[in-house]
Amino acid sequence: MKEISEPVKEIKNILQELEIPYMREKKFKGLVNDNKTALAMDFAFEIDEKYCCIEFNGRHHYFPMGKSEKAKQRFERSLSNGEYRKKWAQGNKVPLLIISFEAVEQIEKIVQDFVSDCRKNLDELPYIRRYGKDSYGLFS
């Protein structure tokens, strides 16, 4: 099992402080990539009987972690899998928060604001809501 990053630990702690039961690495029916490999969301939780999800995107979601062909392939797979997650969330009307590694200083506010938005009538929210630098929520 891979080690949990500090930002992911912080998200976990924030959800616990907000007393929101959550699931880590939650897989959903139909959330697969082009190879039909099941993908997971970093965090999933229910508010008012609807799922909401959070993905923390580390550096590897924005840059290849090396110059090798394998590093480039991993980077392209991260980009592609991220797009599958977004499309799945939109198609299933699941709010999805994407937190960039560049927003680590604002994680607490970002998560709190997203949870607050998930408690609202989702039809009243814009499709994309910015939560600080390079972080955003997608609402279908």
N, C-alpha and C positions, 0 to 999 in steps of 0.2 A: 504494500500500500504506500502511495506516495506521501511525502511529508506535507503538512498543511502550512501554507505561507502565512506570514504575520497578518497581511490584510484580510485573508480569509478567516483567521482566528478572530480578528476584530469584528468582522461582520457577524460571526457566530455569537460573540459576546453581546453585540448590540441587539440582535434578535432575542437573546435570552433576557436582557434587561427590559426589553419591551414586552416580555412575556408572550412571545409569539412562538408556538411550537413550529419547528421546521424540519425538513428532511435535507440531508446532504447528498449530493451526487444523485439526485432524483431522475430516474428515467421515466419517460412517458410513452404511451402507445403512439406510434407514428413519428416519433422524434428520432430520425435516422439520417445518415448521410447518403451520398450517392452509391456507396458500397453496401448499403443496407445495414451498416454498423450502428447499433443503438448509441445515441448520445445522451449525456446527462446534463442537467442544470446544476450549477454549484449549490444553490439553495432553492428550495420550493416551500411555500407555506400557503395556508388557506386563510382568507379573510372573507367573511360573509359568504361562505360556501363557494368561493372562487379561488383558483390557484393564482399565485403571484410568484415570479422567479427572479433570482439575482444571479448574475454572472460577473465574476471579477476577472478582468482581462489583464494579465501580466504582460511584461515586455514582449514575450514571444508571440503575442497577438498583433503586434505592431511592427516588429523587426525580426529578420532571421537571426537566430542565436548562433552565428558563425558564418563562415564563408563557404562551407562545403555544400555539395549538392544535396546531401541528406538534410542539412539545416534549412536549406531553401524549401525542400519538400515538406518538412514539418511546419514551416511558416505558412506555406500555401494551404496545407491541410487545416491549420488553425483558422485561417481566414474563411475557408470553405465551410468548416463546421460551425463557425460563428454565424454565417449566413443561413445555414439550415436551422439553427436555433431561432433566429429572428423570424424566419418564414413560418416555422412551426408555431411560435408564440402568436404571431399575427393571425394565422389561420384558425387557431383555437381560442382566440380572444383571451390570451393569458398575458397580463402585464409583465414586461420583462425589463429589468434594470441592468444596464451594462455599466460597470464601474471601471474606469481606466486606471492603470497603475500610476498615472500622473496625478490622480485625485486622492492619493492615500491620506493626505492631511485633512480631507473633508469627508472621509467615509462615514463618520457618525451622522453628520447632518444629511448627507445624501440618502442614507438608508432610512433615517427617520422621516424625511420628506417623502420618499417613495412609499413607505408604509402608510403614511397619512393619505397620500393620493390613492392608494389601493382601497382605502376605506370610503372613498367618494364614489359618486355615480360616474363610472368610467366613460359613459357617453358624453359627459361634460368636459372631459380632458382632451387636450390636443393629442394627435397621434404620437408626436414626439415631444417630450418635455426634457429640457436641459437641466442637469443637476451639477453644476460646476464644470470644471475643465474636462472636456472629453468624456463626460459621463452623461448618460441619458436614459430615460425610460421610454419604452414603446407601449402604447396603449391602443388596442384595436377598437 
